[in-house]
Structure formats: structure tokens, C-alpha cells
Amino acid sequence: MLCDIDGTLAPIVAAPEDARVLPEALAALERLASHYGLVGCVTGRPAAEARALVPVQAVAISGNHGLEVWRDGAVHLAPQAEKYLPAIHEAIQMVRNDGLLPELGSQVEDKGITFTIHFRNSPRADHARRYLETQIVPKLERAGLAYNFGRMVLEVRPPVPVDKGAAVVRLRGRKRIDNLLFVGDDRSDLDAFREATIRIAVNSAEVPRQLIQAADAVVDGPPAVVALLEHLAEVG
């Protein structure tokens, strides 16, 4: 059983640093880990942040959309991504030097090997997204970086073939797993759905239609995810 964190185990909040995983979710994950061959979180957050949010040692952690894994108390970066660190840092500086983004209510979150531009708090989110599409994205393309829009965010990462689907494969490793359930709420979770046999989408006003269409079932928000996890722990 694998799942996302933000919007899945933790309610979406205005500032990412204010997010908290529901305590009931942590208890359910701990119970699940004693019954299932693999229990983990695959998230866009850095792996160290994810471990702090989910401090259950039996729960595996993959961060930065699969570019990082938490193992033996430390973060391990995908080798093919390391050479893009200078380009990522230069792009972060370019974005931070853009004088209009703060006026549009956008904030930059440095995640090390990736970064995210949040425009959830913008008074005109449509204007902010249009500015990102027309002024920032072309610069990212010229820098040779990959990007995608999520729930009121623009996520920027190295152009390597690593995503949440690759993260699922990496966490699964050599374990023989016949059924793998993944729970997620955003566009990037479609990649994880690719490797899952049971796909659960978390509904919201912002959930991508493609995720709902690809799901085997839909639940309404993190409290419903907790109920699902508790049920799985009981039947496990």
C-alpha cells in the first residue's frame, strides 16, 4: 500500500510548511506496516520532509517525485539527477529574481533537486498561471529542465526518466507483490497509478479529471483516506 502525502494523508493548506498528516493516518499506517509487505509514501516533498511528516520507521519514503529515497536514516538521490543540481539552482535564482512573481502572489519552494512555484495564494490565480506559462516556462525549456503544473503549482525538476511510477518500482524492489494499492490526489499520481493494480483517487475541487477517470475508486478527502487505511488494517 503506497500513497501520496499532501491532499491525501494531510489536508491541503495555504503554506506547505504548515501541513500536518492526520494523527489517525499515522496510527493506521503503523498498523498496516505490520500486515503488508510494503507500506510507503511517494511524494513531491523532499524525502527528509516526508520522513518528518510520517515518522513511522516501518513506512518507506520516496521524495521529490521519485528522485530521492529515504534509506538507513539518510536521503539518497537518484544518480542520474545529480548533474542537474547546478541548472536547478540557477533556475531557482532566475525565478527569485523575477520581480513580478511576488506581486502575483507566487512563492518559490526550494526542494534541493527540484523546486516548486506556488500560486495558490494569488488573488488572481489565473493571471499567475498565465504569467508562468508565457514568461517562466520558456526560460525553463531553454535551461533544459522538465516541468509540470499541478494543484496551483508549477513543479520544476531535472529532465530524467524518474517519476512517481519509477518510485513505486524502486520501493517494490525484488519483493513479490501481486497487488499494489496507490492513493493519490494530483496529476503526478497518474505515474504511480501506472504501476499499481488498485488505484484510489482523492476527490477535491482541484483534482485532475484524468486522475478520477484512471481510478478504480474515489474517496472524499484525507479523512476518507484514513477510513480506508483503517479498514485495510482491520482486514489485513
Residue pairs with C-beta under 8 A, 6 or more apart in sequence:
1 32
1 36
1 38
1 39
1 40
1 180
1 181
1 183
1 229
1 232
2 38
2 39
2 40
2 41
2 42
2 168
2 171
2 180
2 181
2 182
2 183
2 192
2 196
3 9
3 40
3 41
3 42
3 182
3 183
3 184
3 225
4 41
4 42
4 43
4 183
4 184
4 185
4 186
4 189
4 192
4 202
5 19
5 21
5 41
5 43
5 45
5 50
5 53
5 54
6 12
6 16
6 19
6 43
6 44
6 45
6 185
7 151
7 185
7 186
7 202
7 204
7 222
8 183
8 184
8 185
8 202
8 222
8 225
9 21
9 22
9 25
9 29
9 41
9 53
9 54
9 222
9 225
9 226
10 19
10 20
10 21
10 22
10 25
10 53
10 222
11 19
11 22
11 221
11 222
12 19
12 151
12 204
12 206
13 19
14 120
14 121
16 45
16 109
16 116
16 118
19 53
20 53
21 53
21 54
22 222
22 223
22 226
24 226
24 230
25 222
25 225
25 226
25 229
26 54
26 55
26 56
28 226
28 229
28 230
28 232
28 233
29 39
29 54
29 56
29 59
29 229
30 56
30 58
30 59
31 230
31 233
31 236
32 39
32 229
32 232
32 233
32 236
33 39
33 56
33 58
33 59
34 58
35 233
35 236
36 232
36 236
37 175
37 176
37 177
38 60
38 171
38 172
38 175
38 177
38 180
39 58
39 59
39 60
40 59
40 60
40 61
40 62
40 171
41 50
41 54
41 59
41 60
41 61
41 62
42 62
42 65
42 66
42 164
42 167
42 168
42 171
42 182
42 192
43 50
43 61
43 62
43 63
43 65
44 63
44 64
44 65
44 111
44 114
44 116
44 150
44 155
44 186
44 188
45 53
45 63
45 64
45 111
46 63
46 64
46 68
46 75
46 111
46 112
47 61
47 62
47 63
47 64
47 68
47 69
47 70
47 75
48 63
48 70
48 75
49 63
50 61
50 62
50 63
50 70
51 61
51 70
54 61
60 69
60 70
60 171
61 69
61 70
62 68
62 69
62 70
62 164
62 167
62 170
62 171
63 69
63 70
63 75
64 111
64 112
64 113
64 114
64 157
65 114
65 155
65 157
65 162
65 163
65 164
65 167
65 188
65 191
66 78
66 162
66 163
66 164
66 165
66 166
66 167
66 170
67 77
67 78
67 81
67 113
67 114
67 157
67 158
67 160
67 162
68 75
68 76
68 77
68 78
68 112
68 113
69 75
69 76
69 167
69 170
69 171
70 76
77 113
78 160
78 162
80 158
80 160
80 162
81 113
81 158
81 160
81 162
82 113
84 113
84 145
84 158
84 159
84 160
85 113
87 143
87 144
87 145
87 158
88 113
88 114
88 115
88 145
88 156
88 157
88 158
90 143
91 115
91 139
91 140
91 143
91 145
91 156
92 108
92 110
92 115
94 139
94 143
95 101
95 108
95 115
95 117
95 136
96 108
98 135
98 136
100 131
100 135
101 108
101 117
101 128
101 131
101 136
104 119
104 122
104 124
104 127
104 128
104 131
105 119
105 121
105 122
105 123
105 124
105 125
105 128
106 117
106 118
106 119
106 122
106 128
106 132
107 117
107 118
107 119
107 121
108 115
108 116
108 117
108 118
109 115
109 116
109 117
109 118
113 157
113 158
114 155
114 156
114 157
114 158
115 155
115 156
116 153
116 154
116 155
116 156
117 132
117 136
117 153
117 154
117 156
118 152
118 153
119 125
119 128
119 129
119 132
119 152
119 153
119 154
120 151
120 152
120 153
122 128
125 152
129 149
129 154
132 149
132 154
136 154
137 147
137 154
140 147
140 156
144 159
145 156
145 157
145 158
145 159
146 156
146 157
146 158
146 159
146 160
147 154
147 155
147 156
147 157
148 154
148 155
148 187
148 188
149 155
149 187
150 186
150 187
150 188
151 185
151 186
151 187
151 204
151 206
151 207
152 206
155 188
163 188
163 191
164 184
164 188
164 189
164 191
164 192
165 191
165 192
165 193
165 194
165 195
166 191
167 192
168 180
168 182
168 192
168 195
168 196
169 195
172 180
172 195
178 197
179 197
179 198
180 195
180 196
180 197
180 198
181 196
181 197
181 198
181 199
181 200
181 232
182 189
182 192
182 193
182 195
182 196
182 198
182 199
182 200
183 200
183 201
183 202
183 219
183 225
183 228
184 192
184 193
184 200
184 201
184 202
184 211
185 201
185 202
185 203
185 204
185 207
185 211
186 207
186 208
186 211
187 208
187 210
187 211
189 201
189 211
190 208
190 210
190 211
190 214
193 199
193 211
193 214
193 215
198 216
199 214
199 215
199 216
199 217
200 215
200 216
200 217
200 218
200 219
200 225
200 228
201 207
201 211
201 212
201 214
201 215
201 217
201 218
201 219
202 218
202 219
202 220
202 221
202 222
202 224
202 225
203 212
203 218
203 219
203 220
203 221
204 221
212 218
219 225
219 227
219 228
